[in-house]
């Protein structure tokens, strides 16, 4: 867990981009939204019954 926190701290530039992008999310293109999702989402788990769980990086 602590390793992941350190990884996120080292992504300071990317984090500031995410914060700036959150202000203009409605107007962002697909590529920018995908980049934000890649930073914020660690993994999406979909089970056999169709339920989904998102593991966040934050």
Residue frames relative to the residue before (quaternion, step in Angstrom):
aa qw qx qy qz dx dy dz
X 1.0000 0.0000 0.0000 0.0000 0.00 0.00 0.00
X 0.6775 0.4895 -0.2976 0.4614 3.58 0.90 -0.91
X 0.5991 0.5535 -0.3609 0.4521 3.58 1.10 -0.62
X 0.6524 0.5162 -0.3111 0.4594 3.58 0.98 -0.83
X 0.6248 0.5269 -0.3344 0.4692 3.58 1.03 -0.76
X 0.6553 0.5016 -0.3112 0.4713 3.57 0.95 -0.84
X 0.6172 0.5368 -0.3415 0.4629 3.60 1.04 -0.75
X 0.6749 0.4927 -0.2939 0.4641 3.57 0.92 -0.90
X 0.6301 0.5257 -0.3387 0.4603 3.58 1.03 -0.72
X 0.6644 0.5105 -0.3087 0.4502 3.58 1.03 -0.75
X 0.6478 0.4919 -0.3096 0.4925 3.59 1.28 -0.26
X 0.1243 0.8521 -0.5016 0.0835 3.59 1.08 0.62
X 0.6551 0.5097 -0.3192 0.4574 3.58 0.93 -0.84
X 0.6640 0.4972 -0.3070 0.4666 3.57 0.93 -0.87
X 0.6330 0.5393 -0.3324 0.4449 3.56 1.00 -0.79
X 0.6573 0.4959 -0.3213 0.4679 3.59 0.92 -0.79
X 0.6018 0.5393 -0.3530 0.4716 3.58 1.12 -0.63
X 0.6408 0.5229 -0.3222 0.4606 3.59 0.98 -0.86
X 0.6557 0.5040 -0.3171 0.4641 3.57 0.90 -0.89
X 0.6658 0.4882 -0.3063 0.4739 3.58 0.91 -0.85
X 0.6639 0.5101 -0.3096 0.4507 3.57 0.98 -0.80
X 0.5932 0.5887 -0.3746 0.4016 3.59 1.04 -0.67
X 0.6230 0.5468 -0.3351 0.4478 3.57 1.16 -0.54
X 0.7877 0.2560 -0.1382 0.5430 3.59 1.12 -0.56
X 0.1610 0.8454 -0.4957 0.1167 3.59 1.18 0.62
X 0.6432 0.5482 -0.3377 0.4144 3.62 0.88 -0.86
X 0.7595 0.3833 -0.1972 0.4871 3.57 1.00 -0.80
X 0.4864 0.6805 -0.4326 0.3364 3.60 1.26 -0.11
X 0.4436 -0.6778 0.5126 0.2847 3.56 -1.10 0.67
X 0.7421 -0.4286 0.2896 0.4263 3.55 -1.33 0.23
X 0.6629 0.5253 -0.3136 0.4316 3.60 0.87 -0.93
X 0.6655 0.4915 -0.3075 0.4701 3.58 0.95 -0.80
X 0.6486 0.5039 -0.3189 0.4729 3.58 0.97 -0.80
X 0.6330 0.5269 -0.3248 0.4650 3.58 1.02 -0.77
X 0.6394 0.5272 -0.3233 0.4569 3.59 0.99 -0.81
X 0.6352 0.5147 -0.3212 0.4780 3.57 1.02 -0.79
X 0.6595 0.5083 -0.3088 0.4597 3.57 0.90 -0.91
X 0.6450 0.5293 -0.3212 0.4479 3.60 0.97 -0.80
X 0.6618 0.4873 -0.3014 0.4835 3.58 1.08 -0.66
X 0.7658 0.4249 -0.2095 0.4349 3.57 0.85 -0.96
X 0.7414 0.3786 -0.2143 0.5109 3.62 1.05 -0.69
X 0.3066 -0.7491 0.5619 0.1707 3.55 -0.85 1.02
X 0.7845 -0.1695 0.1681 0.5723 3.55 0.83 -1.04
X 0.2003 -0.7335 0.6349 0.1371 3.56 -1.21 0.62
X 0.1252 -0.7928 0.5955 0.0345 3.55 -0.75 1.12
X 0.0628 -0.7763 0.6272 0.0086 3.56 -0.80 1.06
X 0.2670 -0.7929 0.5331 0.1256 3.56 -0.64 1.15
X 0.7129 -0.4656 0.3189 0.4163 3.55 -1.32 0.23
X 0.6799 0.4805 -0.3012 0.4649 3.60 1.09 -0.60
X 0.6046 -0.6083 0.3340 0.3910 3.60 1.29 0.12
X 0.5221 0.6189 -0.4372 0.3914 3.59 1.22 -0.05
X 0.2285 -0.7826 0.5705 0.0994 3.54 -1.16 0.66
X 0.0971 -0.7637 0.6364 0.0478 3.53 -1.19 0.68
X 0.2005 -0.7698 0.5975 0.1012 3.55 -0.95 0.93
X 0.1747 -0.7471 0.6328 0.1050 3.57 -0.90 0.96
X 0.2500 -0.8094 0.5233 0.0926 3.54 -0.51 1.28
X 0.4873 -0.6387 0.5122 0.3037 3.57 -1.23 0.46
X 0.7043 0.4517 -0.2646 0.4796 3.57 1.18 -0.34
